[in-house]
Each structure stands twice: as C-alpha cells, then as structure tokens.
Amino acid sequence: AMIVAAANDGGISHPGWYFNLAAEPAARVEVMGRTIAVRAEELPPDEAAAAWERILRRDPSYVRYARAAGERTIPVLRLVPTSGT
C-alpha cells in the first residue's frame, strides 16, 4: 500500500484529487512507469497521526504545509493495490 497526504501546499481546502477519491475510491497510479490499480481509504485519526509522523521523517518540509493549513486537518489516505490494471 502507498500513503498520500492531501496537503495541497497548506492551502485552506483539500486538493481536488482528494474530493475525486472521496467520490470514487477506485483509481490508478503510476509508479516508476508502472500503472497500478488502487482503492483509496482515508485513514482514521489514530492511523493518520502515525502515518503523518512517518511522512515527516521522510520529508520534513511537510511541517510547513501543516502550519500553513491552520485549522484544516490534512487527510492521509492509503492506496491499496487491487487486482485490476
């Protein structure tokens, strides 16, 4: 599975792709030239907090997105591979 954060550069609203996945969780992502079918799942608060810590360890610049977002909670989603292509 992959983890993505709907940071939107710290904007006041979630990015458009977040709303698209909320409406239709089935999607395809491209990773290193390979297309993978996935299903998006928004993480519950406790899992999102743990994933956010991993995100910050990997890319500390996300701290500024959280700061800029103010009161907006940045959603964290898991993209789970499915059997479709």
Backbone as a printed PyTorch tensor [residue, N CA C, xyz], in Angstrom:
tensor([[[  0.8430,  -1.1840,   0.0000],
         [  0.0000,   0.0000,   0.0000],
         [  0.8850,   1.2420,   0.0000]],

        [[  0.3420,   2.3210,  -0.5080],
         [  1.0180,   3.6160,  -0.5250],
         [  0.2460,   4.5800,   0.3620]],

        [[  0.9450,   5.5360,   0.9310],
         [  0.3160,   6.5530,   1.7700],
         [  0.4810,   7.8960,   1.0800]],

        [[ -0.6030,   8.6650,   1.0050],
         [ -0.5550,  10.0130,   0.4340],
         [ -1.2300,  10.9860,   1.3930]],

        [[ -0.7240,  12.2130,   1.4030],
         [ -1.2890,  13.2530,   2.2510],
         [ -1.8920,  14.3340,   1.3620]],

        [[ -3.1280,  14.7190,   1.6510],
         [ -3.8300,  15.7430,   0.8770],
         [ -3.4760,  17.1300,   1.4150]],

        [[ -2.1840,  17.4590,   1.3280],
         [ -1.6680,  18.6890,   1.9340],
         [ -2.0500,  19.9390,   1.1510]],

        [[ -2.1080,  19.8510,  -0.1590],
         [ -2.4490,  20.9960,  -1.0100],
         [ -1.5650,  22.2030,  -0.7060]],

        [[ -0.2830,  21.9660,  -0.4860],
         [  0.6810,  23.0320,  -0.1630],
         [  0.2500,  23.8700,   1.0380]],

        [[ -0.5600,  23.2860,   1.9180],
         [ -1.0150,  24.0120,   3.0980],
         [ -2.1840,  24.9450,   2.8330]],

        [[ -2.8340,  24.7830,   1.6890],
         [ -3.9740,  25.6420,   1.3380],
         [ -5.1490,  25.4780,   2.2910]],

        [[ -6.1260,  26.3580,   2.1400],
         [ -7.2670,  26.3520,   3.0580],
         [ -8.2690,  25.2330,   2.7660]],

        [[ -8.1360,  24.5790,   1.6070],
         [ -9.0440,  23.4730,   1.2830],
         [ -8.2290,  22.2670,   0.8290]],

        [[ -8.8770,  21.1280,   0.8300],
         [ -8.2380,  19.9080,   0.3530],
         [ -8.0270,  20.0220,  -1.1580]],

        [[ -7.0370,  19.3130,  -1.7010],
         [ -6.8210,  19.3490,  -3.1480],
         [ -7.9420,  18.6370,  -3.9030]],

        [[ -8.1110,  18.9860,  -5.1640],
         [ -9.1620,  18.3880,  -5.9770],
         [ -9.1030,  16.8780,  -6.0240]],

        [[ -7.8870,  16.3050,  -6.0920],
         [ -7.7890,  14.8500,  -6.1830],
         [ -8.3770,  14.1610,  -4.9560]],

        [[ -8.3250,  14.8180,  -3.8000],
         [ -8.9040,  14.2440,  -2.5870],
         [-10.4220,  14.0640,  -2.7680]],

        [[-11.0840,  15.0970,  -3.2880],
         [-12.5340,  15.0250,  -3.4990],
         [-12.8730,  13.9730,  -4.5640]],

        [[-12.0220,  13.8440,  -5.5730],
         [-12.2400,  12.8210,  -6.5890],
         [-12.1770,  11.4260,  -5.9710]],

        [[-11.1680,  11.1920,  -5.1200],
         [-11.0440,   9.8770,  -4.4810],
         [-12.1380,   9.6360,  -3.4480]],

        [[-12.6090,  10.6880,  -2.7980],
         [-13.7130,  10.5340,  -1.8480],
         [-14.9820,  10.1020,  -2.5910]],

        [[-15.1840,  10.6410,  -3.7920],
         [-16.3690,  10.3040,  -4.5840],
         [-16.2240,   8.9400,  -5.2650]],

        [[-15.0110,   8.6160,  -5.6890],
         [-14.7500,   7.3430,  -6.3870],
         [-13.3760,   6.8310,  -5.9670]],

        [[-13.3360,   5.9430,  -4.9740],
         [-12.0610,   5.4900,  -4.4270],
         [-11.2230,   4.6110,  -5.3500]],

        [[-11.8110,   4.0550,  -6.4070],
         [-11.0380,   3.2470,  -7.3480],
         [-10.2460,   4.1890,  -8.2480]],

        [[ -8.9520,   3.9290,  -8.3670],
         [ -8.0890,   4.7960,  -9.1740],
         [ -6.9150,   3.9920,  -9.7030]],

        [[ -6.1020,   4.6550, -10.5040],
         [ -4.8510,   4.0790, -10.9780],
         [ -3.7440,   5.0810, -10.6700]],

        [[ -2.6100,   4.5650, -10.2490],
         [ -1.4380,   5.4120, -10.0120],
         [ -0.2920,   4.8800, -10.8620]],

        [[  0.5990,   5.7630, -11.2150],
         [  1.7770,   5.3500, -11.9620],
         [  2.9870,   5.4960, -11.0610]],

        [[  3.7210,   4.4060, -10.9170],
         [  4.9150,   4.3730, -10.0830],
         [  6.0510,   3.8090, -10.9190]],

        [[  7.0390,   4.6350, -11.1430],
         [  8.2220,   4.2250, -11.9100],
         [  7.8280,   3.5860, -13.2460]],

        [[  6.8950,   4.2220, -13.9520],
         [  6.4800,   3.7580, -15.2590],
         [  5.5020,   2.6040, -15.2640]],

        [[  5.0950,   2.1610, -14.0920],
         [  4.1610,   1.0330, -13.9710],
         [  2.8210,   1.5420, -13.4600]],

        [[  1.7340,   1.1960, -14.1210],
         [  0.4040,   1.6130, -13.6970],
         [ -0.1750,   0.5500, -12.7610]],

        [[ -0.6740,   1.0150, -11.6170],
         [ -1.1910,   0.1130, -10.5910],
         [ -2.6200,   0.5410, -10.2390]],

        [[ -3.5540,  -0.3930, -10.2730],
         [ -4.9300,  -0.1290,  -9.8350],
         [ -4.9410,  -0.1280,  -8.3090]],

        [[ -5.6170,   0.8760,  -7.7250],
         [ -5.6750,   1.0110,  -6.2680],
         [ -7.0870,   1.3710,  -5.8270]],

        [[ -7.2980,   1.2350,  -4.5410],
         [ -8.5240,   1.6980,  -3.8900],
         [ -8.0770,   2.5910,  -2.7410]],

        [[ -8.5990,   3.8130,  -2.7010],
         [ -8.2190,   4.7880,  -1.6760],
         [ -9.0560,   4.5930,  -0.4180]],

        [[ -8.3700,   4.6470,   0.7240],
         [ -9.0290,   4.5520,   2.0340],
         [ -8.4870,   5.6820,   2.9030]],

        [[ -9.3650,   6.5560,   3.3770],
         [ -8.9090,   7.5930,   4.2940],
         [ -8.6230,   6.9490,   5.6500]],

        [[ -7.4820,   7.2690,   6.2080],
         [ -7.0970,   6.6780,   7.4870],
         [ -7.8570,   7.3230,   8.6360]],

        [[ -8.2570,   6.5240,   9.6220],
         [ -8.8730,   7.0910,  10.8230],
         [ -7.8200,   7.9290,  11.5720]],

        [[ -8.2730,   8.8330,  12.4420],
         [ -7.3500,   9.7800,  13.0950],
         [ -6.1000,   9.1680,  13.7250]],

        [[ -6.2300,   8.0520,  14.4370],
         [ -5.0460,   7.4820,  15.0970],
         [ -4.0410,   6.9500,  14.0750]],

        [[ -4.5270,   6.2790,  13.0380],
         [ -3.6280,   5.7840,  11.9910],
         [ -3.0430,   6.9360,  11.1910]],

        [[ -3.8570,   7.9640,  10.9410],
         [ -3.3850,   9.1380,  10.1930],
         [ -2.2590,   9.8300,  10.9520]],

        [[ -2.3900,   9.9510,  12.2590],
         [ -1.3490,  10.5990,  13.0670],
         [ -0.0430,   9.8200,  12.9920]],

        [[ -0.1150,   8.5080,  13.0560],
         [  1.0900,   7.6750,  12.9610],
         [  1.7050,   7.7870,  11.5630]],

        [[  0.8690,   7.7570,  10.5440],
         [  1.3660,   7.8890,   9.1730],
         [  1.9770,   9.2700,   8.9530]],

        [[  1.3630,  10.3040,   9.5290],
         [  1.8820,  11.6660,   9.3930],
         [  3.3000,  11.7510,   9.9560]],

        [[  3.5430,  11.0880,  11.0620],
         [  4.8950,  11.0800,  11.6430],
         [  5.8860,  10.4280,  10.6730]],

        [[  5.4740,   9.3590,  10.0030],
         [  6.3500,   8.7090,   9.0110],
         [  6.5850,   9.6420,   7.8220]],

        [[  5.5440,  10.3550,   7.4150],
         [  5.6700,  11.3150,   6.3120],
         [  6.6940,  12.3870,   6.6820]],

        [[  6.6000,  12.9020,   7.9030],
         [  7.5290,  13.9530,   8.3360],
         [  8.9630,  13.4480,   8.4220]],

        [[  9.1530,  12.2070,   8.8250],
         [ 10.5090,  11.6500,   8.8630],
         [ 11.0920,  11.5530,   7.4530]],

        [[ 10.2410,  11.2000,   6.5040],
         [ 10.6950,  11.0640,   5.1110],
         [ 10.8810,  12.4180,   4.4420]],

        [[  9.9950,  13.3730,   4.7420],
         [ 10.0710,  14.7030,   4.1200],
         [  9.6550,  15.7670,   5.1310]],

        [[ 10.6120,  16.2750,   5.9040],
         [ 10.3120,  17.2510,   6.9510],
         [  9.6560,  18.5390,   6.4490]],

        [[  9.7250,  18.7990,   5.1480],
         [  9.1120,  20.0310,   4.6350],
         [  7.5880,  20.0260,   4.7830]],

        [[  6.9970,  18.8580,   5.0210],
         [  5.5410,  18.8030,   5.2110],
         [  5.1000,  19.5330,   6.4790]],

        [[  6.0180,  19.8040,   7.3700],
         [  5.6910,  20.5980,   8.5690],
         [  5.1240,  21.9480,   8.1540]],

        [[  5.7120,  22.5480,   7.1340],
         [  5.2300,  23.8790,   6.7190],
         [  3.8260,  23.8020,   6.1330]],

        [[  3.4860,  22.6700,   5.4840],
         [  2.1250,  22.5190,   4.9620],
         [  1.1210,  22.4690,   6.1040]],

        [[  1.4490,  21.7220,   7.1430],
         [  0.5510,  21.6220,   8.2980],
         [  0.3970,  22.9910,   8.9560]],

        [[  1.4880,  23.7130,   9.0710],
         [  1.4410,  25.0510,   9.6740],
         [  0.5660,  25.9880,   8.8410]],

        [[  0.7720,  25.9630,   7.5240],
         [  0.0220,  26.8410,   6.6290],
         [ -1.4620,  26.4690,   6.5760]],

        [[ -1.7820,  25.1820,   6.7600],
         [ -3.1790,  24.7300,   6.6990],
         [ -3.9970,  25.2430,   7.8780]],

        [[ -3.3280,  25.6560,   8.9410],
         [ -4.0340,  26.2070,  10.1000],
         [ -4.9650,  25.1910,  10.7370]],

        [[ -6.2430,  25.5080,  10.7630],
         [ -7.2450,  24.6520,  11.4020],
         [ -7.6080,  23.4240,  10.5660]],

        [[ -7.2660,  23.4360,   9.2860],
         [ -7.6280,  22.3210,   8.4140],
         [ -6.7630,  21.1040,   8.7450]],

        [[ -7.4150,  19.9940,   8.9900],
         [ -6.7040,  18.7370,   9.1900],
         [ -6.3640,  18.1680,   7.8200]],

        [[ -5.1070,  17.8410,   7.6180],
         [ -4.6750,  17.2900,   6.3360],
         [ -5.0150,  15.7930,   6.3110]],

        [[ -5.8970,  15.3880,   5.4010],
         [ -6.2520,  13.9760,   5.3210],
         [ -5.0710,  13.1280,   4.8410]],

        [[ -4.9750,  11.9330,   5.3740],
         [ -3.9700,  10.9670,   4.9510],
         [ -4.7220,   9.7400,   4.4450]],

        [[ -4.3530,   9.2930,   3.2610],
         [ -5.0440,   8.1690,   2.6290],
         [ -4.0710,   7.0360,   2.3280]],

        [[ -4.6100,   5.8390,   2.3660],
         [ -3.8630,   4.6440,   1.9800],
         [ -4.3770,   4.2370,   0.6020]],

        [[ -3.4580,   3.9830,  -0.3150],
         [ -3.8130,   3.4960,  -1.6440],
         [ -3.4420,   2.0180,  -1.6820]],

        [[ -4.4660,   1.1750,  -1.6480],
         [ -4.2790,  -0.2680,  -1.5680],
         [ -4.3780,  -0.8630,  -2.9890]],

        [[ -3.3390,  -1.5550,  -3.4400],
         [ -3.3930,  -2.1710,  -4.7620],
         [ -4.5590,  -3.1690,  -4.8610]],

        [[ -5.2050,  -3.1630,  -6.0060],
         [ -6.2920,  -4.1020,  -6.2920],
         [ -5.8580,  -4.9830,  -7.4530]],

        [[ -6.6730,  -5.9360,  -7.8010],
         [ -6.2900,  -6.8750,  -8.8560],
         [ -6.4430,  -6.2970, -10.2550]],

        [[ -7.2160,  -5.1980, -10.4130],
         [ -7.4130,  -4.6060, -11.7340],
         [ -6.1750,  -3.8800, -12.2080]],

        [[ -6.0820,  -3.6310, -13.5220],
         [ -4.9580,  -2.8740, -14.0690],
         [ -5.4580,  -1.6820, -14.8410]]])
